[in-house]
């Protein structure tokens, strides 16, 4: 999946359903979820409301479908991670793949960050928490000291924070992602090595 919104759009442009998702997400980002109507989405797409209804009956259906599509790589990663041995190499690879999955879904996560109250009311809020718990569970070693478990969870949140808290520090998305990834991998490496040192 592409690392930028433009790359994601180029891959998704040909499909009407995906065009609706992309335009809706743009409008939600511009004016907020609550203030955006299905009529406005149809107008931006230059289609009738009936044509929009063929694909989606509500705004929630649009955002839920976007969430399911764009976070599928995260769900796949969790499944893959559950089948792997709990080695340092596996954990580092999980962090790398998670970073790529987040980059591919950045527009959605930006929406979720900026519309937290709305997300809590939609069913995607609970689903996202479940995915975070699933990711946490494949990253931490439950036998490790608590401080090392916290270090692993901190790696996960470092990746999330890198998308939002550093936007104004570095315009080059890939350069920023790689810097954040380096810190996250380092946290997981420290946690693994320190936990093994205490055995």
DRENDREN-982035 format. One record per residue: residue number from 1; x, y negated, z negated of N, C-alpha, C in turn. Coordinates in nm, 3 decimals, padded with zeros to 5 digits. Example, Ala and Ser with C-alpha at 12.3 -4.5 7.8 and 13.67 -1.06 7.14 Angstrom:
REM residues 2
{1,{01.319,00.569,-00.780},{01.230,00.450,-00.780},{01.320,00.330,-00.780}},
{2,{01.285,00.225,-00.708},{01.367,00.106,-00.714},{01.290,-00.003,-00.787}},
***
This chain:
REM residues 199
{1,{00.086,00.119,00.000},{00.000,00.000,00.000},{00.088,-00.123,00.000}},
{2,{00.052,-00.227,00.070},{00.132,-00.347,00.078},{00.143,-00.418,-00.054}},
{3,{00.252,-00.493,-00.073},{00.276,-00.559,-00.200},{00.216,-00.698,-00.210}},
{4,{00.156,-00.746,-00.105},{00.098,-00.880,-00.111},{-00.047,-00.874,-00.070}},
{5,{-00.118,-00.980,-00.103},{-00.259,-00.985,-00.066},{-00.270,-00.986,00.087}},
{6,{-00.180,-01.057,00.154},{-00.183,-01.062,00.301},{-00.164,-00.923,00.360}},
{7,{-00.069,-00.847,00.306},{-00.045,-00.712,00.354},{-00.165,-00.624,00.332}},
{8,{-00.229,-00.638,00.216},{-00.348,-00.560,00.185},{-00.458,-00.595,00.283}},
{9,{-00.475,-00.725,00.311},{-00.580,-00.769,00.403},{-00.557,-00.713,00.542}},
{10,{-00.431,-00.713,00.589},{-00.404,-00.664,00.723},{-00.444,-00.517,00.735}},
{11,{-00.419,-00.439,00.629},{-00.455,-00.298,00.632},{-00.606,-00.279,00.628}},
{12,{-00.676,-00.373,00.564},{-00.818,-00.354,00.537},{-00.910,-00.429,00.633}},
{13,{-00.854,-00.509,00.723},{-00.933,-00.604,00.801},{-01.038,-00.539,00.891}},
{14,{-01.009,-00.421,00.949},{-01.099,-00.364,01.048},{-01.229,-00.309,00.994}},
{15,{-01.239,-00.282,00.868},{-01.354,-00.216,00.809},{-01.449,-00.320,00.749}},
{16,{-01.577,-00.318,00.790},{-01.675,-00.418,00.743},{-01.689,-00.415,00.592}},
{17,{-01.700,-00.296,00.535},{-01.712,-00.284,00.390},{-01.594,-00.349,00.319}},
{18,{-01.474,-00.324,00.371},{-01.354,-00.381,00.311},{-01.347,-00.532,00.335}},
{19,{-01.395,-00.580,00.450},{-01.398,-00.724,00.473},{-01.490,-00.792,00.372}},
{20,{-01.603,-00.729,00.342},{-01.695,-00.783,00.241},{-01.624,-00.791,00.106}},
{21,{-01.554,-00.685,00.069},{-01.481,-00.683,-00.058},{-01.379,-00.797,-00.064}},
{22,{-01.301,-00.811,00.043},{-01.196,-00.914,00.046},{-01.254,-01.055,00.036}},
{23,{-01.360,-01.082,00.112},{-01.421,-01.215,00.111},{-01.485,-01.242,-00.024}},
{24,{-01.553,-01.141,-00.079},{-01.614,-01.158,-00.211},{-01.508,-01.191,-00.315}},
{25,{-01.397,-01.120,-00.311},{-01.289,-01.144,-00.407},{-01.231,-01.285,-00.392}},
{26,{-01.217,-01.331,-00.268},{-01.172,-01.469,-00.244},{-01.267,-01.569,-00.307}},
{27,{-01.398,-01.550,-00.284},{-01.497,-01.642,-00.340},{-01.501,-01.634,-00.492}},
{28,{-01.491,-01.513,-00.548},{-01.488,-01.500,-00.693},{-01.369,-01.575,-00.751}},
{29,{-01.255,-01.568,-00.680},{-01.135,-01.637,-00.727},{-01.151,-01.788,-00.716}},
{30,{-01.214,-01.835,-00.610},{-01.231,-01.979,-00.587},{-01.329,-02.043,-00.683}},
{31,{-01.445,-01.978,-00.703},{-01.551,-02.045,-00.779},{-01.605,-01.965,-00.896}},
{32,{-01.547,-01.847,-00.921},{-01.592,-01.764,-01.032},{-01.699,-01.665,-00.990}},
{33,{-01.702,-01.555,-01.059},{-01.796,-01.447,-01.028},{-01.940,-01.494,-01.044}},
{34,{-01.970,-01.557,-01.158},{-02.107,-01.597,-01.189},{-02.162,-01.699,-01.090}},
{35,{-02.076,-01.788,-01.040},{-02.122,-01.896,-00.951},{-02.127,-01.855,-00.804}},
{36,{-02.086,-01.734,-00.774},{-02.086,-01.687,-00.634},{-02.212,-01.605,-00.609}},
{37,{-02.282,-01.634,-00.501},{-02.403,-01.560,-00.467},{-02.376,-01.468,-00.348}},
{38,{-02.461,-01.368,-00.333},{-02.453,-01.280,-00.216},{-02.472,-01.359,-00.087}},
{39,{-02.558,-01.461,-00.091},{-02.581,-01.545,00.027},{-02.450,-01.612,00.070}},
{40,{-02.374,-01.664,-00.027},{-02.247,-01.730,00.006},{-02.147,-01.632,00.065}},
{41,{-02.147,-01.511,00.013},{-02.057,-01.408,00.068},{-02.095,-01.378,00.213}},
{42,{-02.226,-01.363,00.238},{-02.274,-01.338,00.375},{-02.237,-01.453,00.468}},
{43,{-02.256,-01.577,00.420},{-02.223,-01.695,00.503},{-02.074,-01.699,00.537}},
{44,{-01.989,-01.673,00.439},{-01.844,-01.674,00.464},{-01.806,-01.567,00.565}},
{45,{-01.876,-01.456,00.561},{-01.850,-01.346,00.655},{-01.914,-01.370,00.791}},
{46,{-02.008,-01.467,00.795},{-02.086,-01.494,00.916},{-02.171,-01.373,00.955}},
{47,{-02.236,-01.316,00.852},{-02.331,-01.206,00.875},{-02.461,-01.240,00.803}},
{48,{-02.567,-01.167,00.835},{-02.694,-01.190,00.765},{-02.687,-01.124,00.627}},
{49,{-02.778,-01.169,00.540},{-02.785,-01.108,00.408},{-02.825,-00.961,00.420}},
{50,{-02.909,-00.930,00.519},{-02.951,-00.791,00.541},{-02.831,-00.703,00.577}},
{51,{-02.741,-00.757,00.658},{-02.620,-00.682,00.696},{-02.533,-00.656,00.573}},
{52,{-02.526,-00.756,00.485},{-02.448,-00.740,00.361},{-02.514,-00.635,00.271}},
{53,{-02.648,-00.641,00.262},{-02.724,-00.545,00.179},{-02.707,-00.401,00.225}},
{54,{-02.680,-00.383,00.353},{-02.658,-00.249,00.406},{-02.542,-00.181,00.332}},
{55,{-02.441,-00.261,00.296},{-02.322,-00.209,00.229},{-02.330,-00.222,00.077}},
{56,{-02.379,-00.337,00.029},{-02.382,-00.364,-00.115},{-02.510,-00.438,-00.151}},
{57,{-02.576,-00.392,-00.256},{-02.701,-00.456,-00.300},{-02.677,-00.568,-00.402}},
{58,{-02.563,-00.559,-00.474},{-02.534,-00.657,-00.580},{-02.386,-00.694,-00.579}},
{59,{-02.356,-00.804,-00.647},{-02.216,-00.844,-00.664},{-02.141,-00.739,-00.745}},
{60,{-02.209,-00.682,-00.845},{-02.143,-00.580,-00.928},{-02.102,-00.460,-00.843}},
{61,{-02.187,-00.420,-00.748},{-02.150,-00.309,-00.659},{-02.022,-00.341,-00.582}},
{62,{-02.010,-00.467,-00.540},{-01.889,-00.507,-00.465},{-01.766,-00.495,-00.554}},
{63,{-01.773,-00.552,-00.674},{-01.654,-00.554,-00.760},{-01.619,-00.414,-00.810}},
{64,{-01.721,-00.332,-00.837},{-01.696,-00.194,-00.880},{-01.629,-00.116,-00.766}},
{65,{-01.677,-00.134,-00.644},{-01.617,-00.063,-00.530},{-01.473,-00.108,-00.507}},
{66,{-01.449,-00.238,-00.523},{-01.313,-00.291,-00.510},{-01.222,-00.228,-00.615}},
{67,{-01.271,-00.225,-00.737},{-01.194,-00.168,-00.847},{-01.160,-00.022,-00.818}},
{68,{-01.261,00.053,-00.774},{-01.238,00.195,-00.746},{-01.138,00.215,-00.633}},
{69,{-01.150,00.134,-00.527},{-01.059,00.148,-00.413},{-00.916,00.107,-00.448}},
{70,{-00.902,-00.011,-00.511},{-00.768,-00.065,-00.533},{-00.695,-00.001,-00.651}},
{71,{-00.768,00.062,-00.742},{-00.700,00.128,-00.853},{-00.686,00.279,-00.832}},
{72,{-00.728,00.328,-00.717},{-00.713,00.472,-00.687},{-00.567,00.517,-00.699}},
{73,{-00.468,00.437,-00.652},{-00.329,00.480,-00.670},{-00.290,00.495,-00.818}},
{74,{-00.350,00.415,-00.906},{-00.321,00.428,-01.049},{-00.380,00.558,-01.103}},
{75,{-00.502,00.588,-01.061},{-00.565,00.714,-01.103},{-00.483,00.833,-01.052}},
{76,{-00.438,00.826,-00.926},{-00.355,00.932,-00.870},{-00.223,00.946,-00.945}},
{77,{-00.165,00.834,-00.985},{-00.039,00.836,-01.059},{-00.057,00.903,-01.195}},
{78,{-00.166,00.872,-01.262},{-00.193,00.934,-01.393},{-00.204,01.086,-01.376}},
{79,{-00.278,01.129,-01.274},{-00.291,01.274,-01.247},{-00.155,01.336,-01.220}},
{80,{-00.075,01.270,-01.137},{00.059,01.320,-01.105},{00.145,01.327,-01.231}},
{81,{00.142,01.221,-01.311},{00.223,01.213,-01.432},{00.191,01.322,-01.533}},
{82,{00.064,01.361,-01.540},{00.023,01.466,-01.635},{00.084,01.601,-01.599}},
{83,{00.118,01.619,-01.473},{00.173,01.747,-01.427},{00.325,01.752,-01.431}},
{84,{00.390,01.641,-01.468},{00.535,01.634,-01.465},{00.595,01.662,-01.603}},
{85,{00.722,01.706,-01.606},{00.789,01.722,-01.736},{00.815,01.584,-01.798}},
{86,{00.820,01.578,-01.929},{00.838,01.450,-01.999},{00.986,01.415,-02.007}},
{87,{01.048,01.391,-01.890},{01.190,01.356,-01.884},{01.204,01.206,-01.863}},
{88,{01.325,01.156,-01.885},{01.352,01.014,-01.860},{01.329,00.981,-01.713}},
{89,{01.372,01.068,-01.624},{01.355,01.043,-01.480},{01.207,01.032,-01.444}},
{90,{01.125,01.118,-01.502},{00.981,01.113,-01.476},{00.923,00.981,-01.525}},
{91,{00.961,00.940,-01.644},{00.908,00.815,-01.700},{00.951,00.694,-01.616}},
{92,{01.075,00.694,-01.573},{01.122,00.584,-01.487},{01.045,00.581,-01.356}},
{93,{01.020,00.699,-01.298},{00.945,00.707,-01.172},{00.800,00.662,-01.193}},
{94,{00.741,00.698,-01.306},{00.604,00.655,-01.337},{00.598,00.503,-01.343}},
{95,{00.695,00.441,-01.408},{00.697,00.294,-01.418},{00.714,00.232,-01.280}},
{96,{00.802,00.288,-01.197},{00.821,00.235,-01.061},{00.692,00.244,-00.979}},
{97,{00.628,00.360,-00.985},{00.504,00.379,-00.908},{00.391,00.289,-00.961}},
{98,{00.387,00.271,-01.093},{00.284,00.184,-01.150},{00.305,00.040,-01.104}},
{99,{00.430,-00.003,-01.098},{00.461,-00.138,-01.050},{00.410,-00.157,-00.907}},
{100,{00.431,-00.056,-00.821},{00.384,-00.064,-00.683},{00.232,-00.067,-00.676}},
{101,{00.167,00.016,-00.760},{00.021,00.020,-00.761},{-00.037,-00.113,-00.806}},
{102,{00.023,-00.174,-00.906},{-00.023,-00.305,-00.954},{-00.007,-00.411,-00.844}},
{103,{00.105,-00.405,-00.773},{00.128,-00.502,-00.665},{00.022,-00.489,-00.558}},
{104,{-00.017,-00.366,-00.525},{-00.118,-00.344,-00.423},{-00.256,-00.392,-00.465}},
{105,{-00.281,-00.397,-00.596},{-00.412,-00.438,-00.647},{-00.407,-00.576,-00.712}},
{106,{-00.302,-00.654,-00.684},{-00.284,-00.782,-00.753},{-00.405,-00.875,-00.743}},
{107,{-00.470,-00.890,-00.626},{-00.586,-00.980,-00.620},{-00.697,-00.938,-00.717}},
{108,{-00.718,-00.807,-00.730},{-00.821,-00.758,-00.822},{-00.782,-00.787,-00.967}},
{109,{-00.655,-00.763,-01.002},{-00.613,-00.787,-01.140},{-00.614,-00.936,-01.173}},
{110,{-00.587,-01.018,-01.074},{-00.597,-01.163,-01.095},{-00.743,-01.201,-01.126}},
{111,{-00.836,-01.142,-01.051},{-00.978,-01.164,-01.079},{-01.013,-01.120,-01.220}},
{112,{-00.966,-01.002,-01.259},{-00.997,-00.948,-01.393},{-00.939,-01.037,-01.503}},
{113,{-00.819,-01.088,-01.480},{-00.755,-01.177,-01.579},{-00.834,-01.307,-01.594}},
{114,{-00.878,-01.362,-01.482},{-00.944,-01.492,-01.485},{-01.093,-01.483,-01.519}},
{115,{-01.149,-01.363,-01.519},{-01.292,-01.344,-01.547},{-01.312,-01.238,-01.656}},
{116,{-01.236,-01.251,-01.764},{-01.237,-01.147,-01.867},{-01.375,-01.126,-01.928}},
{117,{-01.450,-01.231,-01.952},{-01.583,-01.217,-02.012},{-01.674,-01.137,-01.919}},
{118,{-01.668,-01.167,-01.790},{-01.750,-01.095,-01.692},{-01.708,-00.949,-01.684}},
{119,{-01.578,-00.924,-01.682},{-01.526,-00.787,-01.670},{-01.571,-00.703,-01.789}},
{120,{-01.574,-00.763,-01.909},{-01.620,-00.689,-02.027},{-01.765,-00.643,-02.011}},
{121,{-01.846,-00.723,-01.942},{-01.987,-00.689,-01.924},{-02.008,-00.586,-01.812}},
{122,{-01.917,-00.583,-01.717},{-01.928,-00.486,-01.606},{-01.868,-00.353,-01.648}},
{123,{-01.909,-00.246,-01.584},{-01.857,-00.116,-01.624},{-01.710,-00.097,-01.590}},
{124,{-01.654,-00.183,-01.506},{-01.512,-00.167,-01.473},{-01.423,-00.196,-01.594}},
{125,{-01.472,-00.277,-01.687},{-01.393,-00.309,-01.806},{-01.357,-00.185,-01.884}},
{126,{-01.455,-00.100,-01.910},{-01.433,00.024,-01.986},{-01.350,00.122,-01.904}},
{127,{-01.377,00.130,-01.775},{-01.301,00.220,-01.688},{-01.153,00.180,-01.686}},
{128,{-01.128,00.047,-01.682},{-00.990,00.001,-01.680},{-00.920,00.036,-01.811}},
{129,{-00.989,00.021,-01.923},{-00.930,00.060,-02.053},{-00.895,00.209,-02.054}},
{130,{-00.983,00.291,-01.997},{-00.955,00.435,-01.990},{-00.831,00.462,-01.906}},
{131,{-00.816,00.389,-01.796},{-00.697,00.408,-01.710},{-00.570,00.364,-01.786}},
{132,{-00.579,00.254,-01.860},{-00.464,00.209,-01.938},{-00.424,00.313,-02.042}},
{133,{-00.524,00.371,-02.108},{-00.495,00.476,-02.208},{-00.433,00.597,-02.140}},
{134,{-00.483,00.632,-02.022},{-00.427,00.745,-01.948},{-00.283,00.720,-01.910}},
{135,{-00.254,00.597,-01.867},{-00.117,00.562,-01.830},{-00.028,00.564,-01.954}},
{136,{-00.077,00.509,-02.064},{-00.001,00.508,-02.190},{00.034,00.652,-02.231}},
{137,{-00.064,00.742,-02.221},{-00.044,00.878,-02.268},{00.059,00.956,-02.186}},
{138,{00.076,00.923,-02.058},{00.179,00.993,-01.980},{00.315,00.927,-01.997}},
{139,{00.318,00.807,-02.051},{00.444,00.735,-02.066},{00.509,00.759,-02.202}},
{140,{00.429,00.770,-02.307},{00.489,00.784,-02.441},{00.509,00.931,-02.477}},
{141,{00.602,00.952,-02.566},{00.624,01.084,-02.625},{00.562,01.080,-02.764}},
{142,{00.455,01.155,-02.787},{00.387,01.147,-02.917},{00.474,01.189,-03.035}},
{143,{00.584,01.262,-03.005},{00.676,01.305,-03.111},{00.781,01.198,-03.142}},
{144,{00.792,01.097,-03.059},{00.894,00.992,-03.077},{00.856,00.903,-03.195}},
{145,{00.956,00.838,-03.257},{00.925,00.741,-03.362},{00.831,00.632,-03.307}},
{146,{00.749,00.577,-03.395},{00.649,00.479,-03.353},{00.712,00.362,-03.279}},
{147,{00.827,00.314,-03.324},{00.889,00.198,-03.258},{00.923,00.230,-03.112}},
{148,{00.957,00.355,-03.083},{00.990,00.392,-02.945},{00.862,00.409,-02.862}},
{149,{00.754,00.453,-02.926},{00.625,00.456,-02.857},{00.582,00.314,-02.820}},
{150,{00.602,00.222,-02.914},{00.568,00.081,-02.888},{00.653,00.027,-02.773}},
{151,{00.779,00.066,-02.769},{00.868,00.021,-02.661},{00.814,00.068,-02.524}},
{152,{00.765,00.191,-02.517},{00.709,00.242,-02.391},{00.582,00.167,-02.353}},
{153,{00.495,00.143,-02.449},{00.373,00.068,-02.421},{00.408,-00.075,-02.380}},
{154,{00.513,-00.131,-02.438},{00.558,-00.265,-02.402},{00.605,-00.271,-02.257}},
{155,{00.661,-00.162,-02.208},{00.702,-00.156,-02.067},{00.579,-00.172,-01.977}},
{156,{00.470,-00.105,-02.014},{00.346,-00.114,-01.938},{00.295,-00.259,-01.936}},
{157,{00.294,-00.323,-02.053},{00.243,-00.460,-02.059},{00.340,-00.561,-01.997}},
{158,{00.467,-00.526,-01.992},{00.564,-00.611,-01.922},{00.526,-00.619,-01.774}},
{159,{00.487,-00.505,-01.716},{00.446,-00.504,-01.576},{00.322,-00.590,-01.554}},
{160,{00.228,-00.582,-01.647},{00.106,-00.664,-01.636},{00.139,-00.813,-01.652}},
{161,{00.218,-00.844,-01.753},{00.252,-00.985,-01.779},{00.328,-01.045,-01.662}},
{162,{00.409,-00.964,-01.595},{00.486,-01.013,-01.482},{00.399,-01.064,-01.369}},
{163,{00.278,-01.010,-01.356},{00.188,-01.055,-01.250},{00.131,-01.193,-01.280}},
{164,{00.109,-01.222,-01.407},{00.035,-01.343,-01.442},{00.123,-01.450,-01.508}},
{165,{00.200,-01.411,-01.607},{00.272,-01.510,-01.687},{00.390,-01.571,-01.612}},
{166,{00.436,-01.506,-01.506},{00.555,-01.556,-01.436},{00.523,-01.613,-01.298}},
{167,{00.396,-01.634,-01.267},{00.359,-01.683,-01.134},{00.429,-01.813,-01.098}},
{168,{00.441,-01.902,-01.192},{00.499,-02.033,-01.162},{00.652,-02.034,-01.174}},
{169,{00.711,-01.922,-01.218},{00.856,-01.916,-01.233},{00.926,-01.866,-01.108}},
{170,{00.855,-01.786,-01.029},{00.916,-01.727,-00.909},{00.810,-01.707,-00.803}},
{171,{00.826,-01.777,-00.690},{00.727,-01.769,-00.582},{00.738,-01.640,-00.502}},
{172,{00.857,-01.584,-00.494},{00.878,-01.461,-00.417},{00.823,-01.343,-00.496}},
{173,{00.706,-01.292,-00.453},{00.638,-01.186,-00.528},{00.725,-01.061,-00.546}},
{174,{00.794,-01.021,-00.440},{00.873,-00.899,-00.448},{00.993,-00.918,-00.541}},
{175,{01.055,-01.034,-00.534},{01.169,-01.063,-00.623},{01.123,-01.061,-00.769}},
{176,{01.008,-01.120,-00.795},{00.953,-01.122,-00.931},{00.919,-00.980,-00.975}},
{177,{00.854,-00.904,-00.886},{00.818,-00.767,-00.920},{00.940,-00.683,-00.955}},
{178,{01.048,-00.699,-00.878},{01.169,-00.620,-00.904},{01.235,-00.659,-01.035}},
{179,{01.233,-00.788,-01.070},{01.291,-00.832,-01.197},{01.210,-00.776,-01.315}},
{180,{01.079,-00.783,-01.304},{00.990,-00.731,-01.408},{01.007,-00.579,-01.418}},
{181,{01.017,-00.513,-01.305},{01.035,-00.368,-01.303},{01.165,-00.328,-01.373}},
{182,{01.269,-00.403,-01.350},{01.399,-00.373,-01.414},{01.386,-00.376,-01.566}},
{183,{01.316,-00.476,-01.617},{01.297,-00.488,-01.763},{01.211,-00.372,-01.814}},
{184,{01.104,-00.338,-01.741},{01.015,-00.230,-01.783},{01.088,-00.095,-01.785}},
{185,{01.168,-00.068,-01.681},{01.246,00.056,-01.675},{01.346,00.060,-01.790}},
{186,{01.406,-00.054,-01.820},{01.502,-00.061,-01.929},{01.435,-00.028,-02.064}},
{187,{01.314,-00.078,-02.085},{01.241,-00.049,-02.210},{01.213,00.101,-02.224}},
{188,{01.168,00.163,-02.115},{01.139,00.307,-02.117},{01.268,00.386,-02.140}},
{189,{01.376,00.343,-02.076},{01.505,00.412,-02.092},{01.553,00.403,-02.236}},
{190,{01.546,00.283,-02.294},{01.586,00.266,-02.435},{01.502,00.354,-02.527}},
{191,{01.371,00.354,-02.505},{01.281,00.432,-02.590},{01.318,00.580,-02.583}},
{192,{01.340,00.629,-02.462},{01.371,00.770,-02.444},{01.504,00.805,-02.510}},
{193,{01.607,00.724,-02.484},{01.741,00.753,-02.537},{01.746,00.740,-02.689}},
{194,{01.680,00.641,-02.745},{01.680,00.624,-02.891},{01.601,00.735,-02.959}},
{195,{01.491,00.775,-02.897},{01.412,00.885,-02.956},{01.494,01.014,-02.956}},
{196,{01.570,01.039,-02.848},{01.653,01.159,-02.841},{01.768,01.150,-02.941}},
{197,{01.818,01.030,-02.964},{01.927,01.010,-03.058},{01.887,01.037,-03.201}},
{198,{01.756,01.030,-03.229},{01.709,01.052,-03.367},{01.673,01.196,-03.391}},
{199,{01.674,01.280,-03.284},{01.639,01.422,-03.302},{01.746,01.495,-03.382}},
***
